[in-house]
Amino acid sequence: MKIVVPLKQVPDLVEDLELNDDGTGLDYEYLKMKLNEWDDHALEEAILTKEAGDAEVIAVALDGEDVDKMLFTALAKGADKAVKITGANPYAGNHEMAKVLANAISGMSPDLVLVGVQSAGDSDGWLAPLLAAHLGMPSVSVVTGLQVSGNTATVHKEYSGGIMAEFDVELPGVIGIQAARQTPRYAPVSKVRQIQQSATIEEVAAGDLGDVVTSTVEEMKHPEKGGGAKMLSDVEEIVEVLKEKGVA
Amino acid sequence: MGDILVVAEHLNGQLDEATFELIGMANGLGNTVVALIGGTDEMVSQLGAASKVVKVDAAADFNPESYGAALGAVADTVNPQVVLTTGSSMGMELANSLSAQKNWPLAVAATGVSANGSVKAQAALFGGKIIATTDLGSGPCIVAVVGGSAPADAGRKEGSPAVETVDAPAGAGKVHFKKLIMPESADVDITTKDVLVAIGRGIGSKDDIEVAEELAEALDAAVAASRPIIDAGWLPKSRQVGKSGLKVKPKVYIALGISGAPEHLEGMKNSSTIIAINSDKNAPIFDVAHYGMVADLFDVVEELTEALD
């Protein structure tokens, strides 16, 4: 079985997010980027599936700053192959990214594509269903439980209030992963360095994208401050509030 | 001005509150038509604030594939300017499916929509740290709206709107609904507590949850949490507050080390009083909190617990 996992870098939200000069997007030049945490869960689920049976895991990413390191880290965690797509915009919206990935992935004939259900900057949709549409595959997103048996993936999709639904998906299919069965594993730096010496990253060129439906982000800004919380400076003030509300 | 197509959402035989929020929003934009897929006549009678309901007879249980195809068929008969879906696990599947089927532009995580000539959506992105305005053109287009973005009362009205029925398309038939899995009964019901002590990523480790439990004990409160704590397996799912967890409205909600991502805010922003303690002064939680303190949560919690004893 062949499992493809697209990986994407997103800004580290712990840092301040600087905007570009015309205020239509982030200024990526100074941003600290990291692997989208939901993609990390998708990769973990792929590696767990491989460990439970027999599968080849291929990590795929659009070329960009520090992408090699991200792909070598995926190999260190247990992916079998890493592929980099060149000549595409790594900060593109999901409609465009879905098309770039579909061009690259369709030739790999995957049985399963595991995608992080969302990423911090998603403004035009989810990657999994958009990618599935281009690949002509079924898809289910917000999945926390995945079990593959023959040509069927049995998945648990989360709803609100802790309710879940179980679906059988006929493969090949695309699954949007919310959380892996266990916390994503960590690859020690020494192992990543070692892989870096021995492994190679395959490169494929982004194919023709044709027309991509996009929405235009006209303005980005930081939320206005001021209308928010009354700031307290010591614990006594918190006690006062609790007493005032009749709970202490 | 074109029609606004609201996609109704239901689970377990009940219309979701978010459906009424969407109808209220839609009525401010144009003529509201509701798409009801797999719903009942009883649900139709609750959609009196819409001018028309387009109904597809389908299985009562949501299926991203067949419901997606059904929405495509409804959109063909309505020809809407804007399609509004919820931002939930179901609504997002339908919004994406429709965008892919029709090549219509889509904006997600929306908290507001306007349609004066061109359709514009406002959204909270990057964990709520950025507010973006997206131009979707003159329509048709799709907007997935975050729960709680508009009052539900404005769109909730008994009545008997005109009903048109559309046949369900065959669909690809590759996704099969098996069953609903209800949550295990909880040791503590966090929706009934007057006070909640909620922890987020800032708590750092499982062992440190103890300090939150001690504070909770001093306040006769329960410990709740944001998603990362549940995913890490540190607390059971029954303690999760937010979009995919529970919605809570305690008298006092104390948020410890919770940044305030939109998914979390959806579950707690209607609490009577919110007190947030976070070491990041820019954390979005301070925008919804009534009281805030920029501090190390462990210092505060320890001192607070002592002061209350």
Contacts between the chains, C-beta under 8 A, distances in Angstrom:
chain1	res1	chain2	res2	distance
A	11	B	126	6.6
A	13	B	126	6.0
A	13	B	127	4.7
A	13	B	129	6.3
A	13	B	259	7.5
A	14	B	280	7.6
A	16	B	282	7.0
A	17	B	126	5.9
A	17	B	129	5.5
A	17	B	130	6.0
A	19	B	130	7.9
A	26	B	126	7.8
A	26	B	130	7.5
A	95	B	99	7.5
A	95	B	106	7.6
A	120	B	125	7.1
A	120	B	126	4.9
A	120	B	127	5.8
A	121	B	125	5.6
A	121	B	126	5.6
A	122	B	108	6.1
A	122	B	109	6.9
A	122	B	125	7.3
A	123	B	107	6.4
A	123	B	108	6.5
A	123	B	109	6.9
A	123	B	123	6.0
A	123	B	125	5.7
A	123	B	132	5.9
A	123	B	134	6.2
A	124	B	105	7.3
A	124	B	106	5.5
A	124	B	107	6.5
A	124	B	108	6.8
A	124	B	134	7.7
A	125	B	92	7.8
A	125	B	95	6.9
A	125	B	96	4.7
A	125	B	99	6.0
A	125	B	106	4.9
A	125	B	108	5.8
A	126	B	92	6.0
A	126	B	96	5.2
A	126	B	108	7.6
A	129	B	64	7.4
A	129	B	93	6.2
A	129	B	96	3.9
A	129	B	97	5.9
A	129	B	100	6.6
A	130	B	96	5.8
A	130	B	99	7.3
A	130	B	100	5.6
A	133	B	97	7.5
A	133	B	100	3.4
A	133	B	101	7.4
A	134	B	100	7.7
A	137	B	174	7.9
A	138	B	65	5.7
A	138	B	172	6.4
A	138	B	174	3.8
A	138	B	175	4.8
A	139	B	64	7.0
A	139	B	175	7.9
A	140	B	64	5.6
A	140	B	93	7.8
A	140	B	175	6.2
A	141	B	64	7.4
A	141	B	89	7.4
A	141	B	92	7.1
A	141	B	93	6.2
A	142	B	89	4.3
A	142	B	92	7.9
A	142	B	244	7.3
A	154	B	178	7.5
A	156	B	181	6.8
A	157	B	64	7.9
A	157	B	89	6.3
A	158	B	89	5.7
A	158	B	244	4.9
A	159	B	11	5.8
A	159	B	88	7.3
A	159	B	89	5.4
A	159	B	90	7.0
A	159	B	244	7.4
A	160	B	11	7.5
A	160	B	16	7.8
A	160	B	88	6.3
A	160	B	89	7.3
A	160	B	243	6.7
A	160	B	244	6.1
A	160	B	245	7.8
A	160	B	247	7.8
A	161	B	183	7.1
A	161	B	245	7.5
A	161	B	246	6.1
A	161	B	247	7.8
A	162	B	183	3.4
A	162	B	237	5.3
A	162	B	238	6.7
A	162	B	240	7.2
A	162	B	244	7.8
A	162	B	245	6.5
A	162	B	246	6.9
A	163	B	11	6.7
A	163	B	12	7.3
A	163	B	180	6.2
A	163	B	181	7.0
A	163	B	182	6.1
A	163	B	183	6.4
A	164	B	180	7.3
A	164	B	181	4.3
A	165	B	61	7.0
A	165	B	62	6.9
A	165	B	177	6.5
A	165	B	178	7.8
A	165	B	179	7.3
A	165	B	180	5.5
A	165	B	181	7.0
A	166	B	177	7.8
A	166	B	178	4.1
A	166	B	179	5.2
A	166	B	180	7.9
A	166	B	181	6.2
A	167	B	63	7.3
A	167	B	64	8.0
A	167	B	175	5.6
A	167	B	176	6.3
A	167	B	177	5.8
A	167	B	178	6.2
A	168	B	175	7.5
A	168	B	176	4.4
A	168	B	178	6.1
A	169	B	174	6.6
A	169	B	175	5.4
A	169	B	176	7.8
A	170	B	174	4.2
A	170	B	175	7.6
A	170	B	176	7.9
A	173	B	174	7.1
A	178	B	244	7.6
A	179	B	231	4.7
A	183	B	231	7.5
A	183	B	232	5.9
A	183	B	233	7.5
A	211	B	103	7.8
A	213	B	99	6.9
A	213	B	103	4.8
A	213	B	104	6.9
A	213	B	105	5.4
A	213	B	106	7.9
A	214	B	105	6.6
A	215	B	105	4.2
A	215	B	106	6.6
A	215	B	107	5.3
A	215	B	121	7.9
A	215	B	134	4.8
A	215	B	135	6.8
A	215	B	136	5.1
A	215	B	137	7.9
A	215	B	141	7.4
A	216	B	134	6.7
A	216	B	135	4.7
A	217	B	132	5.3
A	217	B	133	7.3
A	217	B	134	5.4
A	217	B	135	8.0
A	218	B	120	7.3
A	218	B	133	5.0
A	218	B	134	6.6
A	218	B	135	4.7
A	219	B	132	6.9
A	219	B	133	4.4
A	220	B	125	7.8
A	220	B	130	5.3
A	220	B	131	7.2
A	220	B	132	4.8
A	220	B	133	7.9
A	221	B	130	7.2
A	221	B	131	5.4
A	222	B	129	7.0
A	222	B	130	6.7
A	222	B	131	7.3
A	223	B	124	7.5
A	223	B	128	7.0
A	223	B	129	7.4
A	223	B	130	7.8
A	223	B	131	5.3
A	223	B	284	6.7
A	223	B	287	5.9
A	225	B	286	7.9
A	225	B	287	7.2
A	227	B	287	7.4
A	228	B	286	5.0
A	228	B	287	4.3
A	228	B	288	7.1
A	228	B	289	6.6
A	228	B	292	7.2
A	229	B	274	7.9
A	229	B	276	6.3
A	229	B	286	4.7
A	229	B	287	7.5
A	229	B	289	4.0
A	229	B	290	6.1
A	229	B	291	5.6
A	229	B	292	3.3
A	230	B	290	6.6
A	230	B	291	5.4
A	230	B	292	7.2
A	231	B	286	7.9
A	231	B	291	7.8
A	231	B	292	5.2
A	231	B	293	6.8
A	231	B	294	7.2
A	232	B	291	5.6
A	232	B	292	6.9
A	232	B	293	4.8
A	233	B	293	7.3
A	235	B	300	5.9
A	235	B	303	4.4
A	235	B	304	5.1
A	235	B	307	6.0
A	236	B	307	7.2
A	237	B	291	7.9
A	238	B	275	6.3
A	238	B	291	7.2
A	238	B	293	6.9
A	238	B	300	7.4
A	238	B	304	5.9
A	239	B	304	7.0
A	239	B	307	5.2
A	239	B	308	6.9
A	241	B	252	8.0
A	241	B	273	7.1
A	241	B	275	6.4
A	241	B	291	5.6
A	242	B	219	7.2
A	242	B	252	6.6
A	242	B	308	7.6
A	245	B	251	5.8
A	245	B	252	5.3
A	245	B	272	7.4
A	245	B	273	5.4
A	246	B	251	7.4
A	247	B	194	5.9
A	247	B	195	4.9
A	247	B	219	6.1
A	247	B	220	7.9
A	247	B	221	7.9
A	247	B	251	5.9
A	247	B	252	5.2
A	248	B	219	6.3
A	248	B	308	5.7
